[in-house]
Amino acid sequence: MNTEPERKFGVVVVGVGRAGSVRMRDLRNPHPSSAFLNLIGFVSRRELGSIDGVQQISLEDALSSQEVEVAYICSESSSHEDYIRQFLNAGKHVLVEYPMTLSLAAAQELWELAEQKGKVFHEEHVELLMEEFAFLKKEVVGKDLLKGSLLFTAGPLEEERFGFPAFSGISRLTWLVSLFGELSLVSATLEERKEDQYMKMTVCLETEKKSPLSWIEEKGPGLKRNRYLSFHFKSGSLENVPNVGVNKNIFLKDQNIFVQKLLGQFSEKELAAEKKRILHCLGLAEEIQKYCCSRK
């Protein structure tokens, strides 16, 4: 990306909530990857007209415009699948915030569609670009895990819009898989008190070497957004992550990766490994959902 762009890819941002707003900001600011991209407009269900000089356009115009070559899907998770399918069918490259879909079959089908169309299909995973993750990756390398746990707490989240907790919390699952390799499901439970907007999902997983890992998502009013982890190794243990600095420009770092893909700077091997990890995590999330629902 150190070269001057021969041309710019026209981009439309779909959904202008928190992630969409950050994406638009990064696209308008002078960054190396932004030099390859040209923000054409945004799509929203709300009538907004324009935001900071960027025009709202209809979904139909975004799909049919020759100028638009890339779609950033930043809407609610429940709408991702439909938007991705429409933009891929219209011959556009797609960047989507995680989770790309709320089922494994849909993700596999859309990936096949992207490959048929010869388009880049990229799922954002900013959690892998965080300073905490970089610290953990260094800490666990070469160590034998005996057991571990990861607990995430936060305020309530609407399942209808963001999917079952294993999908809305897939970034935590992605951390565990990226740190310890592919995992298998042992058991899972979901405790819900809908009248209190409270839920707790407890998942028991194991590594390929049969080391147990527990993953808990707990959400409800008054719960602060926090991550607690505990990993025990043969050579010692790690309890939570020290303050390792501020996560700066993680969405921009993700955009850099996407632009490298647009420019063909990722090897087939790297792309295949990423696809395998993403589909493994989506498959696990679906398995967890089915396990919990079968015990209701």
N, C-alpha and C positions, 0 to 999 in steps of 0.2 A: 504493500500500500504506500510505499515511498515514492512511487511514480506519479506523475501528473495524470489525472483521469482522461482517457480518450473520449469518454462519454459519460453521461450521468444517467442513472436508473431513476425513472419517475416513480415516486412512492405515494401511496395513500394510506392513512392511518384509520383503522376501523375501531371505533370506541375511544372516547376521550376521558376516561376516568383517570385514576392515578398513573397506571402504566402508560396509557396512551398520551397523557400530557407530558410525561418525561420523555417519551419517544419523540414527540413533536419538538420539544425543546432541544434535544440532541441533534435532530435533523436540521434545525435552523442555525445551530451554532457551528463555528468553524473548527471542525475536528478532521483529522486525516480521513476517517471513513465517511464522514458526511460529505466530503468533496466528491464522492462517487454517487451521491444520492441527491435527488431533487424533490422536495416535498410539494406535491401537486395540490393536496387538499386532505380533508378528513370526512369520514362518514359517521353519522350519529343518528340514533332514533329520535333524539331531541332536536328541536328546531333551534339552532344556535347561530346560524348565519355565518359568522367568522370568529376565529380566536386568534388574537395577536396578528391580524392581517392574513391568516391562513383561511381560505374559503372552505365552507362546507359544501360537499357535492353529494349527489344521490348515489345510492349503491349501484343503480343501473348504469349511471355515467362512469363510475369507477371501473365497473366490469367491462364496459364497451370501449373505453378510451384507449387509443393507441399510445397516448402519452404515459399512461399508468402501466408500469411493468412489474411493480412490487407492491404487495399488500402486507401491512403490519396488522395482525389481528390481535387487538387488545381489549376485546369485549368480554362479557361474562363467559365463563367456561362452558356453560350449557349451549352457547351459540357458536362455539368454535368450529365444530364439525361442518355445519352448514356453510359458514363463510369460507372455510378452507376449500371445500368442494367447489363452490361457485368460482372462487378466484383461480384455482388450478384449472378448472374447465375452461376458463376464459384466457388461459395461457399466461398467467402471472406467477412470479416467484412469491413464496409465502414465508413470512416470519410470524410465529404465533407464540403468545405467552403460554407457559405451562398451566394445566395439562393440555396437550393438543386436542385430546378428545376425552370422553368419559366412558370409552370402551376400547378394548384391545382390537377387536375386529375392525372398528371404524378407522383406527390409526393405521392398521396394516393396509386397508383398502385405499386410504388417502396417500400413503407412501407409494403404493403401486401406481396410483394415478399421477403423482408427481414425477415418478421415474418414466412413465409412458410419455408424459408431456415434456420431459427433459428440463424440469424446473427445480430450483433449489427449494427445499422444504425444511425449515429450521425451527426447532422448538427451543425457546429461551430457557436457560437455566442459570439465572444470575446467582443462585445460591452456591454454585461451583466456582464463582468468581470472587467470593467473599474472602476477606483476610482470615476469618476464623477457619474456613475450609482449608485454605493454604497451610495454616498452622497445623491442623489435624492431619492432613495428608503427610506432612513431614514427620509428625509424631508417631504415626502408626506403621510407617513403612518398615518392612522387615520384622515386624513383631508378631508373635503368636497370640491371637485373641483367645481368652478363656471365656469371657462373657461381657455383655455390654448392654447399655440402655440409653434411650434418647426420649426425653419428654418435651413436648412443645405445648405451651399454653398461650391462649389468646382470647379475645372477645368473640361473641357469637358470629356465625357465618351461615348464610342461607343456603341450605343444601340444594334447593331447586335451581339456584343460580350458579353455584360453584361446585356442585357435585358431592358425592359421598365423601366423608372425611379422608378416606385413603387416596382419593383423587385430588381434593383441594389441598391436602398435605403432602403431595407427592415429592415436594422438594426435600423433605426430611428423609423419605425413603431413598431418594436419589443420593443423598449424602451417604447413607449406610451402604448402598450398593457400590458407590464410587470408592468408599474406603475399604470395604471388606469383600468385594466380589459378589457374584450372583447369590441370592438368598432364596430359601424355600419357606413356605408358610407352615407353621405348626398348629396354631390356633388363633382365634380373634374373637373379641367380644365388643359389643357396643352398648353403652349405658346412655339412655336418653331421658331427659325431662323436658319435653317440648314446651310445657307451660312456663318453665323457668329459663328457656333458651339455653339449656345446658346439655352438653354431650361429652362423653369420654370413650374413646376408642382405644382398646389395649390389644396390641398385636404381638404374638410370639413368633419369632423367625429363627432360622438357623443358617449358619454359613455352610459352605460345601464341606468344611471339616467338622461339622456338627456343633459348632460353638453357638450358644444361645444369645440372641439379641432381642431385646424388647423395645417396642416403639409405641409410645402413648401420645395421643392428641387429645387435649382437654380444652374445651372452649365453653365460655359462659360469661355473663355480665360480671364485671369487676376483675376478671382474670387479665393480668398484664401479659403483653407479648414477650415471651421469654423461652429460652431453650436451655434445658438441663441435660447434661450427658455424663455418663460414667462408663469408662472402658477399662477392663482388667486384662492385663497381659501376663504372660509367664515372667516377664522382666519388670513388672511394676504396674501401676495404674494411673489413669488420667481422669481427674474429676473436674469437669467443666473446662471452658476455654478461658485463658487469661485475656485481659484487654489487649488485643493485638492491633489496634488502630481502627480508623474510620474506613468504612467501605465507600470509596470514592468512585463515582461514575461507573457503577456496575452494569447499568443498562447500555451505556456507551461501549463498554468492553464487549458486551454481547453483540452489539451492532458491528463492532470491528470483526468479530468472528463470522457474522453473516456476510459481510462484504467480501471477506476472504473467500467464502464459498462461492459468491457470485462471480468472483474473478478466477475461480478454478484453482485456488491456492491450497486446497485441502486434498490429501491423498485419498484414494478409494478405501484404503485400509482404515484411515482415521474416520471417514464417514460411516463405514460399515460398523466399526466399534461403537460409535455414538448411537447409531440406529439400534443396534443390539441392546445397549443399555437402556435406551428410552422405552423400547418395546417390552423389555424384561420388567421394568418398573410399572408400566401400565398394566401388564399381565398380572403382576402381584397385587396391584391396587384392586383390580377386578376380582381376583380370587378372594381377597380380604372382604370385599363388599358381599360377595356371594356367601361366604362363610358366616358373616354376621347376620345376613338376612335369613339364612336357613335356620337360625337359632332364635328367631323372634317369636 
